[in-house]
Amino acid sequence: MSKAETSYMIKAIKVTGGNLSWEPWEGPGEPPADHVEIEVVWTAINRADLMQRAGVYPPPPGASDILGLEVSGRIASVGSGVTHLKPGDEVCALLTGGGYATRVVVPAVQVLPVPKGVSLETAAAIPEVFATAWLNLYHEAALKPGERVLLHAGASGLGTAVIQLATAFGNPVFATAGDKAKLEVCRNLGASGVWNRNEGSFVDAVTAWGGVDMVLDPVGGNYIAEDQRVLNVDGRIVLIGLMGGRMAEVDLGIMLIKRQRLIGSTLRSRTVEDKGQVMQALYRHVWPLLAAGQIEPLIDSTWPIEEVEEAMAYVAENRNTGKVLLKISD
């Protein structure tokens, strides 16, 4: 059967010249083998969505052009080979795209049941930030218990997840953010050191704290040279964004003498197999903490999908502390 015979109309956010509209869209069709179709209830805004909308972060080849890297909702149908999920199951999913829509098809390995006791609303704030946090803390940087983390943009959706996750696994966190209120949130989530970036360089404060073994850096630019100065021997900088620019000065002498590593890391472009492994790690190690209420995603605000323009502007202005969610359906 052809795609035209199996497809149908959904609603999705269309990007035209940077403008957004909520309108009919050709649906993804029946899920192929090892995939599931999700009826989306909630999705979330990530900075990658802002970048894609601006035309500077195109989706990987073969991915949906629709914005949205995570959803929660209910299984609508399953493809052949899927036995652990069934229609009606409440789930959350890590996507390569397609979340700003009423339906999405995704590889089953990127889908997990909603943690016990967690609402669909809360579940929508889990996949992207906790998958990114786990990947970079415990895969890329291979943190050991007791190793220390410097986290920039600590009050972002990702930052609030990193603080909780690292602290739960015995890795102290020093967080930077842009105002006192956000720093207080970081402290309340478990950060044992904080610094207001508007008060100048973080180097002296982090050095006095004892230095760090890893930096999780979504900024880049001139932050890299300062990251190097606070790294202990065998320290790792994991670069996950370029909010401060794509060009940086690296002191190769310090890197050599202190055996430092600078690691570039993205989640979206990884293979389905890689993403499935990250999701299984979350299911084993993080889902029990979520179900127990030991950690939880921090949600800043929720918006109806029809107000996506205003919601994205809110995120672009760095007004959020935690995740910003979009409601698609009931």
C-alpha positions, 0 to 999 in steps of 0.5 A: 500500500502506498504512502498516499493510501495510508496517510491522512491529515493531522494538524501541525505547526508550519514554518513559513519565512520564520512565521508559525501557523497551526494548520492541516498537514499530511499525516505520517501514515501507518507506522513502519516496522519497529515504530509506533504512532503517538497521539500527542498531548504535550510537547516542549520547546527546546533551543534547537526549535528556535534555531531550526525556525531561524534556518540555522539548524536544519533537521537531519536527513530523513527527519520531519521538517516539523519542529519538536524534539519530545512529546508525551501522549498515548500510543495510537498504533504500533508497527510490526515487531513492537510488542512492549507497547500497545494502543492506549499506553501513556508514553513519552518519546525522544524525537528527531522532529515532528513533535509540534503536531497532533500525531507523530511516528517514532522508532519504538526504542525512543519511546518509554512508558510514563514513569509511575505516578507522573502526569502526561504534562510532566512527562513531556518535560522529561525525554530531551533534557534527561536524555541529554543530561545522561548522555553527556554526564555519564557517557561522554564525560564518563563521570565517576562518583565524587567528580565535580561539574561546572554547569552553565545556563543552570536554570534552563530546562536542561540545567535544572535536570543536570543539577538533579541528576548529577547530585543524585549520582554523587557529582557536586554541581557548580551552576552559573546563571543570569540572575539571583532568582535563577541561582536560588532555584539552582541551589534549591535543586542541589547546586552547592556552588553558584555564580551570577554571570553578570558579575564577571568571570566565574573562574575565581569562584569556581577555583575557590570551590575546588575546581571541576572535573567536567564542564557542561557548556552550551555557550562556547565562544570565549567561555571555552578558555575560562572553562579550561582554567577551572578544569582539574587534571584529566578534566573534560569540557563537553560542548553542547551549544554555541550561544556565545559563538562558534569561534573560541581560543583554546590554550593547547599548552594547558590542554596538554599539560593537564590532559584536558579533553574538549568534546563536541556532543549533539543528541539529535543527529545520533543514530536510532540505536544510540538514542535507544541505548540512552533511553534504556539507560534512563529507564534503568537508572532515572525512571525509578528516581522519577517514580519515587519523586526524588527528581522531577523536571522543572516546568516553568509554564504551559501554553496552548499550541495556538500561542506558540509564537509567544511561547517561543519568544518567551524562551528566546528572551531567556525568561524561563526557569525550567521547561516551557510546554505546549499543549496539543490536545486533551 
